[in-house]
């Protein structure tokens, strides 16, 4: 799996979405919704870097690695950040039911990363 390449693309996308938030929608949405947008973008960027780090780990370790933590990071980005972006852009708060699944994906990804990185 090309986690480094995918993670770099996701980082670029998160910067684009951050700029869109700061210059495109700020002032057109409530302060509360802008904070939700910023949270979404922060987690998006942070976990995009995690995808890169996991890719580097996979390339440098001598032991067999599993790819599922990398996929869980990406799933978490889609579910957590994606649901928050949808709430802000559509006003449909029901998308918030998806957000915890993204958070769970992040938690499991970090646990998996740690388990595979054991010494």
Secondary structure as UniProt FT lines:
FT   HELIX           3..20
FT   HELIX           21..25
FT   TURN            26..28
FT   HELIX           31..60
FT   HELIX           68..76
FT   HELIX           77..81
FT   HELIX           82..90
FT   HELIX           93..95
FT   HELIX           96..116
//
